[in-house]
Amino acid sequence: MHAARRFANGPLGATRKLASLVLLALAATLVGCEEDQARVPTHPVKGKITFNGKPTPGAMIVFHPKAQPAEPAPPKPTGYVDAEGNFVINTYGGNDGAPAGEYEVTIRWQKPVERDGELAPGPNVLPVRYGDPKQSKIVVQVAAGQNDVPPIVLKR
């Protein structure tokens, strides 16, 4: 019993709690936005991210459409990295993937920290360039059907 409690409250449990909170906030935001824009068909997208040869559990990956119409703003598909470094992209819900197109990719890895007894996102652990779509130099093409993104290897 104590080991299970320690696991749930340890670093991995904290990462899962933080990721759950972020996903809930994102889902609430997307639900509010759905009424403003028509849904675009999506296609499953999955992949793997490593930083200096190791997984980045809890990192957030965002796909920024390269072709940005003025109105309405296109959705920005997102995903979170699991303990093994794998991610699945989500646009509207249920790991539905991303609309077809070319994307500039950003990745931020904010390990959770405790502040006043509460978990909060800490500073970004990755180099700043990976959090800026113009500097990351990571580009992904999404096509109809299943999309397996080649491994994304990040380095200091």
C-alpha positions as CSV (number, residue, x, y, z in Angstrom):
1,M,0.0,0.0,0.0
2,H,2.7,2.5,0.9
3,A,4.7,1.7,-2.3
4,A,1.6,2.4,-4.4
5,R,1.0,5.7,-2.6
6,R,4.7,6.6,-3.1
7,F,4.4,5.8,-6.8
8,A,1.3,7.9,-7.2
9,N,2.9,10.8,-5.4
10,G,6.4,10.4,-6.9
11,P,7.9,12.2,-9.9
12,L,6.0,10.0,-12.5
13,G,2.7,10.4,-10.6
14,A,3.3,14.2,-10.5
15,T,4.0,14.3,-14.2
16,R,0.8,12.4,-14.9
17,K,-1.2,14.7,-12.6
18,L,0.2,17.8,-14.4
19,A,-0.3,16.3,-17.8
20,S,-4.0,15.5,-16.9
21,L,-4.6,19.0,-15.7
22,V,-3.1,20.5,-18.9
23,L,-5.1,18.1,-21.1
24,L,-8.3,19.1,-19.2
25,A,-7.6,22.8,-19.8
26,L,-6.8,22.2,-23.4
27,A,-10.0,20.2,-23.9
28,A,-12.1,22.9,-22.3
29,T,-10.4,25.5,-24.6
30,L,-11.0,23.3,-27.7
31,V,-14.7,22.7,-26.8
32,G,-15.2,26.5,-26.6
33,C,-13.5,27.0,-30.0
34,E,-15.3,24.3,-31.9
35,E,-18.4,26.4,-32.2
36,D,-16.3,29.2,-33.9
37,Q,-14.7,27.0,-36.6
38,A,-15.7,24.1,-38.8
39,R,-14.0,20.9,-38.1
40,V,-11.4,19.9,-40.6
41,P,-10.9,16.1,-41.3
42,T,-8.0,14.8,-39.2
43,H,-5.6,11.9,-39.7
44,P,-3.8,9.8,-36.9
45,V,-0.3,11.0,-36.0
46,K,2.1,9.4,-33.7
47,G,5.9,9.5,-33.0
48,K,8.7,9.5,-30.5
49,I,10.8,12.3,-29.0
50,T,14.2,12.0,-27.3
51,F,16.4,14.7,-25.8
52,N,20.1,13.8,-25.5
53,G,19.2,10.1,-26.1
54,K,16.5,9.9,-23.3
55,P,12.7,10.2,-23.3
56,T,11.0,13.5,-22.4
57,P,8.0,12.4,-20.3
58,G,5.4,15.2,-20.0
59,A,6.8,17.3,-22.8
60,M,4.2,19.1,-25.0
61,I,4.4,19.0,-28.8
62,V,2.5,21.5,-30.9
63,F,2.0,21.5,-34.6
64,H,1.8,25.0,-36.1
65,P,0.3,25.0,-39.6
66,K,2.7,26.5,-42.2
67,A,-0.3,27.7,-44.3
68,Q,-2.1,30.1,-42.0
69,P,-5.3,31.6,-43.4
70,A,-6.2,34.9,-41.7
71,E,-9.7,33.7,-40.6
72,P,-10.6,31.5,-39.0
73,A,-7.4,30.6,-37.3
74,P,-6.5,26.9,-38.0
75,P,-6.3,24.5,-35.1
76,K,-2.9,23.8,-33.5
77,P,-2.8,20.0,-33.0
78,T,-1.0,19.0,-29.8
79,G,0.2,16.0,-27.9
80,Y,2.1,15.0,-24.7
81,V,5.0,12.6,-24.5
82,D,4.7,9.5,-22.3
83,A,7.3,7.9,-20.1
84,E,8.9,6.0,-23.1
85,G,9.1,9.1,-25.3
86,N,6.0,8.4,-27.5
87,F,3.3,10.9,-28.4
88,V,0.0,10.9,-30.2
89,I,-1.4,14.1,-31.7
90,N,-4.9,15.5,-30.9
91,T,-6.8,18.3,-32.6
92,Y,-10.5,18.0,-31.5
93,G,-10.4,15.1,-29.0
94,G,-9.7,11.4,-28.6
95,N,-6.2,11.4,-30.2
96,D,-7.8,12.1,-33.5
97,G,-4.6,13.3,-35.2
98,A,-4.1,16.4,-37.3
99,P,-5.5,17.9,-40.5
100,A,-3.5,17.2,-43.6
101,G,-0.7,19.7,-44.3
102,E,2.7,20.9,-43.4
103,Y,3.6,21.9,-39.8
104,E,6.4,23.6,-38.0
105,V,6.8,21.8,-34.7
106,T,7.5,23.2,-31.2
107,I,8.3,21.2,-28.1
108,R,8.4,22.4,-24.5
109,W,9.3,20.2,-21.5
110,Q,8.3,21.9,-18.3
111,K,9.0,19.4,-15.5
112,P,6.5,19.9,-12.7
113,V,7.7,21.6,-9.5
114,E,6.0,22.1,-6.2
115,R,5.1,25.6,-5.2
116,D,3.2,26.2,-2.0
117,G,2.2,22.6,-1.8
118,E,0.8,22.6,-5.4
119,L,2.2,21.2,-8.6
120,A,3.0,23.8,-11.2
121,P,4.9,23.8,-14.5
122,G,8.6,24.4,-14.0
123,P,11.0,26.1,-16.4
124,N,11.4,24.7,-19.9
125,V,14.2,22.1,-19.8
126,L,14.8,22.1,-23.5
127,P,16.8,24.7,-25.4
128,V,14.6,27.8,-26.3
129,R,14.9,27.1,-30.0
130,Y,12.6,24.1,-29.8
131,G,9.8,26.2,-28.3
132,D,9.8,28.7,-31.3
133,P,8.2,27.5,-34.6
134,K,10.6,29.8,-36.6
135,Q,13.7,28.4,-34.8
136,S,12.9,24.7,-34.1
137,K,13.6,23.6,-37.7
138,I,11.4,20.6,-37.1
139,V,8.9,20.2,-39.9
140,V,6.3,17.5,-40.2
141,Q,4.0,16.6,-43.1
142,V,0.6,15.1,-42.3
143,A,-1.1,13.1,-45.1
144,A,-4.4,11.2,-45.3
145,G,-4.2,7.9,-43.4
146,Q,-1.9,6.9,-40.6
147,N,1.1,9.1,-40.0
148,D,4.2,7.8,-38.2
149,V,6.5,10.7,-37.6
150,P,10.2,9.8,-37.9
151,P,11.9,10.0,-34.5
152,I,12.5,13.5,-33.3
153,V,15.9,13.7,-31.8
154,L,16.6,16.8,-29.7
155,K,20.1,17.9,-28.6
156,R,21.4,20.5,-26.3
